[in-house]
């Protein structure tokens, strides 16, 4: 039978695969993929079978490497767009610290589902190799995980600010809390006006009770910088119809 697709999967950080092409090597590879899928079909796509177990492990390694490379090369979200994946939420400020884990999770979860849900539909006549087909499936899995993560992150930020009772009271201690009382659901609107990572951190730290000096020391900037950020944010809130009291 020759080498199976399992043997052909690179072990570490491969780049994205774009299909077979027309070379003799590509033709041979296509033939290997077809034979391998026939073997998987003969065992009825049973993920408990040792062959499938080995395939899952190697698919996971390939998927992790490819997704991480796409992210590293700033191609992850453009690739999703080219695949027709629309409506991905804006990237939260915590994304760089979570990206590795979430991308790996996407590949791990995609591998089993790929064998049971997608591989039976694979059509070699459409030009995509098994690996290309799998990477696209990983990106669909990533869409689910990323969207869920964004919702959780928005809720986390909402709770950090909401549990302080008054968003604007955390921005300026001189404000009258009674005059600044905000219905909880409107806090989400204010969060949407936070336009950069540093401001997001300032607001979060104020919500946690830190004073200006503590925030400045933590971020490595001056107290004046903190004041300017807060002032601009208050001006943004005013422009968007917020009443800030005196």
N, C-alpha and C positions, 0 to 999 in steps of 0.2 A: 504493500500500500504506500510505502514511502513515509516521509515525515508527516505527522498530523499537524493541525493548526495549533494544538497544544505545544508541540515542539517549536513552532515558529514564533510564539509570542516572546518578544524581548523581555528579559527579566527586570530591567530597571529603567525608569524614566524615558520611555520611548516618546517620540513626537507623534502628533496626530497622523493617522493613516488616511489617505485620500482615495483609496480604491485600488483596483488591480492595475490599470494601465494596459499596455499592449505588448510589453516585452515578453520574451520566452519565459523569463522567471515569473512574470505576473500570471501567465497562462498556467504554469505549473502550480503556482500558489492557489489559483482559483480551483484547480482540480483537487488539490489537497483539502481545501475548505469543503468542497462538495462531498468528498469521501468521509471527512470527519463528521459532517452533519448527518450523513447516512448512518454512521455508527451511533450517534446520539439518538437518532430517530428509532433505531432498532431497540434501544433500551427505554423507549417511550419517555425521553426527556426526564428521566428519574434522577433528581438531584442527589439522592442518597447513593447512587451508583459510584464506585471509585473513580471511574472515568470522568463523570460529571464533577465529582469533588475536586479532582485535580484541575479540571478546566476552570472551575469557579475560582480557585486560589490564583491561578495564573491570569484570569481575566481581571480579578481585583487588582493585582499588581500592575497590569497594563493600564487599567482605567485610572488608578491613582496617579501613575506617572504622567499620563497624557493630560488629565485635568489640571494637575499642578503645573505642567509646562504651559498649558494654555493661559493659566492665571499669571504665571511668571512673565510671559511674553505679552500680557495685556490683550490676549485674544479670546478670553473666556466669554465675556459678554457679547462681543461682536460675533463669535461663533454661534452663540445661542440665537442671536438675531437672524443670522443667515439661515438657520434651521427653521425659522418661523416661530421661535419661542418669543412671544410678545408679553408685555405687561409686567416684566420683572420689576419689583419695587426698587426704589433708589437705594444705593449702597449705604448701609448704616456706618457710623463712625467706628464701630467695633469690628467691622469686617476683616481688616488685615490680621487681627489676632485670632480670628475664628476660621479664616479661609481654609487653612490646611486641614483642620479636623473635618469641616463640612464637606470639602471636596473628597476626602478619603471616605467619609461616610457614604457619599453618593455612589462611589465606585463599589464599595462593599455591598450595599443594598441592591445595586443594579445587577450584580452578577447572577444571583439566583433567579431574579425576576426575568432577566434576559433569556435564560435557558428555557424557562417554562412559558413565558408570555410572548417572547419576540422571535427567538430562534426558529420556532416552527413556521414562522411567516417569511423567513429569509428567502430571497429570490436572487440567486447568483446572476441571473440574466439582467438585473437592474444595475449591475456594475459595482456595487459596494461590497467590499470584502467583509468577512465576519467581524474583523476588528473595527472597521469603519462603522459598521452597523452597531457594534457594541458601544463605541464612543458616543454615537448619537443617542443611544439609549441611556447612557450615563448622564448626558446633558438633560434629558427629560427627567431623570431622577433628581438631578441637581435642581431643576426648576422647583420641584416639590419641596425639597429640603431647604433651599434658599428662601422661598416664599414663607415657609413656616418659621424659619429663623428670623426673618424680617418682622413678622407679626409678633413673635416673642420679644424681640428687641424693642419694638415700639411700645409693647405693653410694659416692659421693664422700665423704660424711660418714663412712660406715663405714670407708673407707680412711684418712681423715685421723686418725680415732681408733684404728683397728686397727693401723695401721703404727707407732703409738707403743708397740705391744706390750701395754701395760697402761693401760687407761682410767683406773683410779683412781689409778695412780701419777702420772698427769699432773695430777690434781686436788690432790694434796698430796704435796710432796716428802718429808715426814716419814714417809710410809707405807712399810712393808716390801714391796718389790716381790714377793718370794717369797710372801708371805701374800696378795697381791692379784692373783695370776695368774688371768686370766679366759680361758676358751675364746673363740676369736674370734667364734663365732656368737652369743654372749651379749651382745656389744657392741651389737648392734642393739637389744636390749631396753633397755639403758641410754639409748641415743639417744632412744627413745620417751618417756622420762621427762623430757627437756629441754622445759620448758613455755613458754619465751619466747625471743624473738630475742636479747636481751642475754646470757642464759645460754648459748645456742647459740654465740655469738661467743666468750664466755669459754672454753668447753670447747675450741673449735676452736683458739684462740690458744695455750692451754696445750699442746694436742697438738702445736702447731708449735714449742714450746719457749720461749714467752714467759713472763717472770716476772710477778708480780702488779703491780708498778709499771708495767711496759710495757703490760700489758692496761688498767690504770686510765687511763693517759695516752691510749691509743688510743681508748678509749670515752668519755673525758671525765667519768669518775666517780672517786670516792676508792678507795683500796686497801681501806678498810673495806667499801665496797659490794661489791667483788669477793669479799672474805672471806665476807660474808653470803650472797651468791648461792651460793657453793660450799658453804657450811655447809647451806643449805636443800636443795641438790641432794643432798648426802650423806645428809641426813635422809630425803629421798624415796627414795633407793636403799635405805636400811635398812628403811623401811616396806614396800618391795617385795621383801624377802628377801635383799638383798645383804649379804654379810659384808665389812666394810671393814677388818678387822684392828684394830690398836689405835687 
